[in-house]
Amino acid sequence: MMSLSIATPSSVNFASKLNLSKSSFYGVRIAQVCPVHARTAHSITTTRSSSSMVVKMAKRDEELKEIRTKTTEELQEEIVDLKGELFMLRLQRSARNEFKSSEFLRMRKMIARMLTVKREREMEEGINKRISRKLDRKWKKSIVPRPPPSLKKLREEEAAEEAKESA
């Protein structure tokens, strides 16, 4: 059995020995020491990260401009291709092959941007959310399964190597 005893300020007299001010708490005091140069270093890193943020925003704007120039049909085709690529990445991860983990986030964000632009266009046409979901279901049913572009390239490279070997 464990017992716990708590010392009250009246039962313990640390203050006179340690020259602490009188308070109701006598325990460990942790003083936060933050030198001046550490504060300036922090502000410099914040400034650096904010400048890199500006660069990322500019890239994102360029990507959005490219996406907005495409037609809705092109967007849908590209969404299907990106989802296929995402599937291939998942297969590579499950097979424990080498892959870039950053590609997951990049592809998901690209898909989300394309879907956002697609929805913006629907809203401009006056299509409400309910009808949009019905159209999405119809569109998903109409998708013909096909290999993603990376798998097509891989198959073409293998076919070229076999043609070289046979020749």
C-alpha positions as a printed Julia matrix, in Angstrom:
167×3 Matrix{Float64}:
   0.0     0.0     0.0
   1.32    3.39   -0.9
   0.81    6.49    1.11
   1.15   10.05    0.01
   1.83   12.91    2.33
   1.67   16.55    1.36
   3.61   19.18    3.21
   1.8    22.41    3.85
   3.62   25.74    4.0
   3.16   25.88    7.76
   4.74   22.46    8.37
   7.8    23.01    6.16
  10.02   26.02    6.53
  12.13   26.21    3.34
  11.72   29.9     2.7
  14.17   31.11    5.25
  16.89   28.7     4.15
  16.53   29.18    0.38
  15.59   32.87    0.41
  12.38   32.23   -1.51
   9.53   34.66   -1.33
   6.6    33.6     0.81
   3.92   31.83   -1.15
   1.57   28.94   -0.66
   3.61   26.66   -2.97
   6.99   25.25   -1.95
   8.12   22.98   -4.72
  10.4    22.94   -7.68
  10.54   26.22   -9.51
  11.66   26.17  -13.09
  12.91   29.44  -14.39
  12.68   29.92  -18.11
  15.98   31.33  -19.24
  15.77   32.7   -22.75
  18.81   34.68  -23.83
  18.42   37.54  -26.26
  20.26   35.79  -29.1
  17.88   32.82  -28.89
  14.89   35.13  -29.36
  16.41   36.77  -32.41
  17.27   33.36  -33.88
  13.63   32.37  -33.49
  12.39   35.48  -35.24
  14.83   34.9   -38.09
  13.57   31.33  -38.65
  10.0    32.6   -38.62
  10.91   35.15  -41.26
  12.57   32.49  -43.37
   9.61   30.16  -43.14
   7.19   32.93  -44.06
   9.23   33.81  -47.15
   9.22   30.16  -48.23
   5.47   30.16  -47.63
   5.13   32.94  -50.17
   6.95   30.82  -52.74
   4.65   27.87  -52.06
   1.6    30.09  -52.46
   2.85   31.3   -55.84
   3.35   27.73  -57.04
  -0.12   26.8   -55.84
  -1.6    29.75  -57.73
   0.18   28.65  -60.89
  -1.18   25.12  -60.48
  -4.69   26.47  -59.98
  -4.39   28.61  -63.11
  -3.36   25.51  -65.08
  -6.26   23.52  -63.65
  -8.78   26.27  -64.42
  -7.69   26.43  -68.07
  -8.71   22.79  -68.59
 -12.18   21.7   -69.58
 -14.36   19.69  -67.22
 -13.84   16.52  -69.28
 -10.07   16.95  -69.15
 -10.31   17.44  -65.39
 -12.31   14.26  -65.01
  -9.79   12.3   -67.09
  -6.91   13.67  -65.05
  -8.71   12.88  -61.78
  -9.1     9.27  -62.89
  -5.4     9.11  -63.84
  -4.28   10.6   -60.52
  -6.49    8.22  -58.57
  -4.92    5.35  -60.52
  -1.46    6.66  -59.66
  -2.49    6.91  -56.02
  -3.63    3.29  -56.17
  -0.27    2.25  -57.64
   1.52    4.07  -54.81
  -0.59    2.19  -52.28
   0.33   -1.08  -53.96
   4.01   -0.18  -53.85
   3.73    0.66  -50.17
   1.97   -2.6   -49.36
   4.59   -4.58  -51.34
   7.28   -2.64  -49.47
   8.86   -1.35  -52.66
  10.68    1.95  -52.81
   8.44    4.96  -53.27
   8.29    8.61  -52.32
   5.94    9.07  -49.41
   5.54   12.75  -50.27
   3.77   11.71  -53.48
   0.72   10.61  -51.45
   0.1    14.1   -50.13
   0.92   15.79  -53.43
  -1.49   13.59  -55.41
  -4.29   13.86  -52.87
  -3.98   17.65  -52.9
  -3.98   17.76  -56.7
  -7.13   15.6   -56.79
  -8.77   17.84  -54.2
  -7.9    20.98  -56.17
  -9.33   19.51  -59.35
 -12.52   18.44  -57.61
 -12.8    21.91  -56.09
 -12.52   23.58  -59.49
 -15.07   21.1   -60.86
 -17.49   21.96  -58.04
 -16.93   25.71  -58.55
 -17.97   25.3   -62.17
 -21.08   23.39  -61.13
 -22.0    26.16  -58.71
 -21.6    28.74  -61.49
 -24.03   26.7   -63.59
 -26.5    26.67  -60.71
 -26.21   22.97  -59.86
 -26.95   22.4   -56.18
 -25.19   19.88  -53.94
 -27.84   17.19  -54.23
 -27.83   17.15  -58.03
 -24.03   17.36  -58.02
 -23.82   14.17  -55.98
 -26.17   12.4   -58.36
 -24.03   13.5   -61.3
 -20.9    12.31  -59.48
 -22.45    8.87  -58.94
 -23.32    8.62  -62.62
 -19.84    9.76  -63.59
 -18.18    7.21  -61.28
 -20.3     4.41  -62.74
 -19.35    5.45  -66.26
 -15.59    5.27  -65.58
 -13.94    2.48  -67.55
 -11.11    0.89  -65.55
  -7.78    1.47  -67.2
  -4.18    1.28  -66.08
  -2.62    4.48  -64.77
  -0.07    6.3   -66.97
   2.92    5.12  -64.92
   1.94    1.48  -65.46
   1.5     2.11  -69.19
   5.03    3.57  -69.35
   6.4     0.61  -67.42
   4.74   -1.84  -69.81
   6.06    0.08  -72.84
   9.6     0.01  -71.42
   9.37   -3.74  -70.78
   8.06   -4.33  -74.31
  10.96   -2.26  -75.74
  13.51   -4.28  -73.73
  11.97   -7.57  -74.94
  12.07   -6.3   -78.52
  15.79   -5.48  -78.14
  16.51   -8.91  -76.68
  14.62  -10.73  -79.44
  16.28   -8.7   -82.21
